[in-house]
Amino acid sequence: MRHLVGSRFAFLLVVVLLSVAAGPAALAAPKLQQLAVPADDGLTLALWAREVARPKGVIVLLHGRTWSALPDFDLQVPGDQRSVMQSLNARGYSAFALDMRGYGKTPRDATGWLTPDRAALDVAAVLEWLAKEKKISRPVLLGWSYGSLVAQLAAQRRPELMSAVILFGYPRDPAKLVFPDEPASPARAANTREAAASDFISPLVTPKKVVDAYVAAALAADPVRVDWRDQQREFDSLDPSKVTVPTLVMHGERDPLAPLDAQSRLFVGLGTPDKQWVVLAGGDHAALIEDTHAAFIAAIVAFASRPTLH
């Protein structure tokens, strides 16, 4: 009996030690869910979710100009962890990612266009839906590239819906917001492999298998380029001084769309005193899914969990 008890104790000890050694990575990742959120005009928005039990916080993610939520924020690379949503889950955060109109699983509306004002209204609808249906009040809103412009617009107009905003890879100089001319009707142009790979420019942080996985996922999710209009007029209301929620400005060191002088004007001009600026060393515009991925996640978590006066 003494040997049997000893054997059982040794077995249990081994199980406990293996569990501790394995850590959070050994736990199954939260299942990816597609949620349906009604916009105020009746269109159904696709909202992707990976939720953890008793989260430390919640992050809502907005994709960029060309590609939708899943290639940007839930990229699956065999043998490598590059999903922003899953990495946030591993740090105790629930993650939601919106497909804006015409992207991924959200259809275009009857106009065939997406506008900045419409995008900001849809973001507000998602945040209101999360509060009502999920009892998630004032999450952190993160926008990448064009998504950072939409996030700023939402933060200026509906600050009560978020606890903070993260502007990542902000692609415009606040001193000269200039947008391309727009055609008279939606072009519905085909997306290309070259466009999908174009943000990966820093060879030290750009594994080929990551680029290949991203190109395949991006083209599968978004074979047709979304058409925007009214950008010059509606994005003209962007004004850093009107951002009053806590703000993190973040970009890759080698991001050609986020030069330091423009990022400095954005950061200094912010209307909130609770602000931080993070540069991801070696990273470029796609730093969130390159070898700078862990630093990107660490910066988000550090900002979201920072001590505050309130």
C-alpha positions as CSV (number, residue, x, y, z in Angstrom):
1,M,0.0,0.0,0.0
2,R,2.9,2.4,0.9
3,H,4.4,1.8,-2.6
4,L,1.0,2.3,-4.2
5,V,0.4,5.6,-2.4
6,G,4.0,6.7,-3.3
7,S,3.4,5.8,-7.0
8,R,0.2,7.8,-7.1
9,F,1.8,10.8,-5.5
10,A,4.7,10.7,-7.9
11,F,2.2,10.5,-10.8
12,L,0.3,13.4,-9.6
13,L,3.5,15.4,-9.0
14,V,4.6,14.7,-12.6
15,V,1.2,15.8,-14.0
16,V,1.4,19.1,-12.0
17,L,5.0,19.8,-13.0
18,L,4.1,19.1,-16.7
19,S,1.1,21.4,-16.5
20,V,3.2,24.2,-14.9
21,A,6.0,23.8,-17.4
22,A,3.6,23.8,-20.3
23,G,1.9,27.1,-19.2
24,P,-0.8,28.9,-21.1
25,A,0.4,27.6,-24.5
26,A,-0.7,24.1,-23.4
27,L,-4.3,25.3,-23.0
28,A,-6.6,25.1,-26.0
29,A,-7.0,28.5,-27.7
30,P,-10.5,30.0,-27.5
31,K,-12.6,29.1,-30.5
32,L,-12.9,31.6,-33.2
33,Q,-16.5,32.8,-33.5
34,Q,-18.3,34.8,-36.2
35,L,-20.8,37.2,-34.6
36,A,-23.5,39.2,-36.4
37,V,-23.9,42.8,-35.4
38,P,-26.7,45.0,-36.8
39,A,-25.7,48.4,-38.1
40,D,-28.1,51.3,-37.7
41,D,-29.0,51.1,-41.4
42,G,-29.9,47.4,-41.3
43,L,-26.6,45.9,-42.7
44,T,-25.2,43.0,-40.8
45,L,-21.6,43.4,-39.8
46,A,-19.3,40.4,-39.3
47,L,-17.5,40.6,-35.9
48,W,-14.9,37.9,-35.1
49,A,-14.3,36.9,-31.5
50,R,-11.9,34.9,-29.4
51,E,-13.0,35.2,-25.8
52,V,-11.4,34.0,-22.6
53,A,-13.1,33.4,-19.3
54,R,-12.8,36.2,-16.8
55,P,-10.7,38.4,-19.1
56,K,-8.2,41.0,-17.8
57,G,-9.6,43.3,-20.5
58,V,-11.0,43.4,-24.0
59,I,-9.4,44.7,-27.2
60,V,-11.5,45.5,-30.4
61,L,-9.4,45.5,-33.6
62,L,-9.8,47.4,-36.8
63,H,-8.1,46.3,-40.0
64,G,-6.4,48.4,-42.6
65,R,-7.2,49.7,-46.1
66,T,-7.0,46.6,-48.2
67,W,-7.4,43.4,-46.1
68,S,-10.0,42.3,-43.6
69,A,-9.9,41.2,-40.0
70,L,-8.7,37.6,-40.2
71,P,-5.6,38.0,-42.3
72,D,-4.5,40.9,-40.2
73,F,-5.4,39.7,-36.7
74,D,-5.9,35.9,-36.8
75,L,-3.2,34.8,-39.3
76,Q,-2.5,31.1,-39.0
77,V,1.2,30.1,-39.8
78,P,2.1,26.4,-39.4
79,G,4.6,26.0,-36.6
80,D,4.6,29.7,-35.7
81,Q,2.3,31.9,-33.5
82,R,1.3,35.1,-35.4
83,S,-2.4,35.4,-34.5
84,V,-2.9,38.7,-32.7
85,M,-6.2,37.5,-31.2
86,Q,-4.7,34.3,-29.9
87,S,-1.6,36.0,-28.4
88,L,-3.9,38.5,-26.6
89,N,-5.9,35.5,-25.3
90,A,-2.7,34.0,-24.0
91,R,-2.1,37.2,-22.0
92,G,-5.6,37.0,-20.6
93,Y,-7.5,39.4,-23.0
94,S,-10.6,38.7,-25.1
95,A,-10.2,39.9,-28.6
96,F,-12.8,41.0,-31.2
97,A,-12.1,42.0,-34.8
98,L,-14.5,43.8,-37.2
99,D,-14.8,43.2,-40.9
100,M,-15.7,46.7,-42.2
101,R,-18.2,47.0,-45.1
102,G,-17.1,45.1,-48.2
103,Y,-14.3,43.3,-46.3
104,G,-14.2,39.6,-45.4
105,K,-17.6,38.4,-44.4
106,T,-19.3,41.8,-44.2
107,P,-21.1,42.7,-47.5
108,R,-21.0,46.0,-49.3
109,D,-24.1,48.1,-48.8
110,A,-26.4,49.2,-51.7
111,T,-24.1,52.2,-52.5
112,G,-21.1,50.0,-53.2
113,W,-18.9,52.4,-51.3
114,L,-17.4,52.8,-47.8
115,T,-16.9,56.2,-46.3
116,P,-15.0,57.4,-43.2
117,D,-18.2,58.5,-41.5
118,R,-20.0,55.2,-42.3
119,A,-17.0,53.2,-40.9
120,A,-17.0,55.3,-37.7
121,L,-20.7,54.7,-37.2
122,D,-20.3,51.0,-37.7
123,V,-17.5,50.9,-35.1
124,A,-19.8,52.7,-32.7
125,A,-22.5,50.2,-33.4
126,V,-20.1,47.3,-32.6
127,L,-19.1,48.9,-29.3
128,E,-22.7,49.6,-28.3
129,W,-23.6,46.0,-29.3
130,L,-20.8,44.6,-27.1
131,A,-22.1,46.7,-24.2
132,K,-25.7,45.5,-24.6
133,E,-25.3,41.9,-25.7
134,K,-22.0,40.9,-24.1
135,K,-21.9,43.3,-21.1
136,I,-18.5,44.5,-22.3
137,S,-18.2,48.1,-21.3
138,R,-15.6,50.5,-22.8
139,P,-13.1,48.1,-24.4
140,V,-9.7,49.3,-25.8
141,L,-10.1,50.1,-29.5
142,L,-7.0,49.4,-31.7
143,G,-6.8,50.4,-35.4
144,W,-4.0,49.5,-37.8
145,S,-3.1,51.7,-40.8
146,Y,-6.4,53.0,-42.3
147,G,-8.1,51.4,-39.3
148,S,-6.2,53.8,-37.1
149,L,-7.8,56.7,-38.9
150,V,-11.3,55.2,-38.4
151,A,-10.4,54.5,-34.7
152,Q,-9.4,58.1,-34.2
153,L,-12.6,59.3,-35.8
154,A,-14.6,57.0,-33.5
155,A,-12.6,58.2,-30.5
156,Q,-13.3,61.9,-31.3
157,R,-17.0,61.3,-31.8
158,R,-17.9,58.6,-29.3
159,P,-15.2,58.6,-26.5
160,E,-17.7,57.3,-24.0
161,L,-17.7,53.9,-25.8
162,M,-14.0,53.1,-25.2
163,S,-11.5,53.1,-22.4
164,A,-8.5,53.9,-24.6
165,V,-7.5,53.9,-28.3
166,I,-4.3,52.5,-29.9
167,L,-3.2,54.0,-33.2
168,F,-0.9,51.6,-34.9
169,G,0.9,52.3,-38.2
170,Y,-0.9,55.7,-38.5
171,P,-0.5,56.3,-42.3
172,R,-1.1,60.1,-42.6
173,D,0.6,63.3,-41.4
174,P,-1.8,65.2,-39.3
175,A,-0.4,68.4,-40.9
176,K,-1.3,67.4,-44.4
177,L,-4.1,64.8,-44.7
178,V,-4.1,64.1,-48.4
179,F,-6.1,61.3,-50.1
180,P,-6.2,60.1,-53.7
181,D,-8.8,61.1,-56.2
182,E,-11.9,58.9,-56.3
183,P,-13.6,57.4,-59.4
184,A,-17.2,58.2,-60.2
185,S,-18.3,54.7,-59.5
186,P,-16.9,51.7,-57.5
187,A,-14.0,50.2,-59.4
188,R,-14.3,46.7,-57.7
189,A,-10.7,46.0,-58.8
190,A,-9.1,42.6,-58.1
191,N,-6.6,42.5,-55.3
192,T,-3.2,41.1,-56.1
193,R,-0.4,39.0,-54.6
194,E,1.9,41.9,-55.0
195,A,-0.4,44.1,-52.9
196,A,-0.7,41.4,-50.2
197,A,3.1,41.2,-49.8
198,S,3.8,44.9,-50.1
199,D,3.9,45.8,-46.4
200,F,6.7,43.3,-45.7
201,I,9.8,45.2,-46.3
202,S,12.2,44.6,-43.4
203,P,14.2,41.4,-44.2
204,L,15.4,40.9,-40.6
205,V,11.9,40.4,-39.3
206,T,10.1,38.9,-42.4
207,P,10.1,35.1,-42.6
208,K,9.0,33.9,-46.0
209,K,6.5,31.4,-44.5
210,V,4.8,34.3,-42.8
211,V,4.6,36.3,-46.0
212,D,3.3,33.3,-47.9
213,A,0.6,32.5,-45.3
214,Y,-0.5,36.2,-45.3
215,V,-0.7,36.4,-49.0
216,A,-2.8,33.3,-49.2
217,A,-5.1,34.3,-46.4
218,A,-5.5,37.9,-47.7
219,L,-6.5,36.9,-51.2
220,A,-8.9,34.2,-50.0
221,A,-10.6,36.7,-47.7
222,D,-10.6,39.7,-49.9
223,P,-10.3,38.9,-53.6
224,V,-11.8,42.4,-54.6
225,R,-10.5,45.7,-53.4
226,V,-13.0,47.8,-51.3
227,D,-13.9,51.2,-52.7
228,W,-13.8,54.2,-50.5
229,R,-15.1,57.7,-51.2
230,D,-15.5,61.1,-49.4
231,Q,-12.2,60.5,-47.7
232,Q,-10.7,64.0,-48.1
233,R,-13.9,65.7,-46.9
234,E,-14.8,63.3,-44.0
235,F,-11.3,62.5,-42.8
236,D,-10.6,66.2,-42.8
237,S,-12.3,66.3,-39.4
238,L,-9.5,64.2,-37.9
239,D,-7.9,66.4,-35.2
240,P,-5.5,64.9,-32.6
241,S,-6.4,67.6,-30.1
242,K,-10.0,66.2,-30.0
243,V,-8.8,62.8,-28.9
244,T,-9.4,62.8,-25.1
245,V,-9.3,59.1,-24.3
246,P,-5.9,57.5,-23.2
247,T,-3.9,56.9,-26.4
248,L,-1.0,54.6,-27.5
249,V,0.7,55.6,-30.7
250,M,2.8,52.7,-32.1
251,H,4.6,51.9,-35.3
252,G,7.5,49.9,-36.7
253,E,10.9,51.6,-36.9
254,R,11.1,51.0,-40.7
255,D,7.5,51.7,-41.6
256,P,7.5,54.0,-44.6
257,L,3.9,55.1,-44.0
258,A,4.7,56.3,-40.4
259,P,7.8,58.6,-40.6
260,L,9.0,60.0,-37.2
261,D,8.2,63.6,-37.9
262,A,4.5,62.8,-38.8
263,Q,4.2,60.5,-35.8
264,S,5.6,63.2,-33.6
265,R,3.0,65.7,-34.8
266,L,0.3,63.1,-34.0
267,F,1.6,62.3,-30.6
268,V,2.3,65.9,-29.4
269,G,-1.0,67.1,-30.8
270,L,-3.1,64.5,-28.8
271,G,-5.6,66.1,-26.5
272,T,-5.2,63.6,-23.7
273,P,-2.3,63.8,-21.2
274,D,-2.5,60.0,-20.8
275,K,-0.5,59.0,-23.8
276,Q,2.4,56.7,-24.8
277,W,4.5,56.3,-27.9
278,V,6.1,53.0,-28.8
279,V,8.5,52.2,-31.7
280,L,8.9,48.5,-32.6
281,A,12.6,48.2,-33.4
282,G,13.3,46.6,-36.8
283,G,9.6,46.4,-37.7
284,D,7.8,47.9,-40.7
285,H,4.1,48.4,-41.5
286,A,3.3,44.7,-40.9
287,A,5.1,44.6,-37.6
288,L,2.1,43.0,-35.8
289,I,2.7,39.7,-37.6
290,E,6.4,39.7,-38.3
291,D,9.1,38.7,-35.8
292,T,8.2,41.9,-33.9
293,H,4.8,40.2,-33.1
294,A,5.7,39.5,-29.4
295,A,6.9,43.1,-28.9
296,F,3.7,44.4,-30.4
297,I,1.6,42.2,-28.1
298,A,3.7,43.2,-25.1
299,A,3.2,46.9,-25.8
300,I,-0.6,46.5,-26.0
301,V,-0.7,44.6,-22.7
302,A,1.6,47.0,-20.9
303,F,-0.6,50.0,-22.1
304,A,-3.9,48.3,-21.3
305,S,-2.8,47.2,-17.8
306,R,-0.9,50.4,-16.9
307,P,-1.7,51.9,-13.4
308,T,-3.9,55.0,-13.6
309,L,-5.1,57.6,-11.2
310,H,-8.7,56.6,-11.6
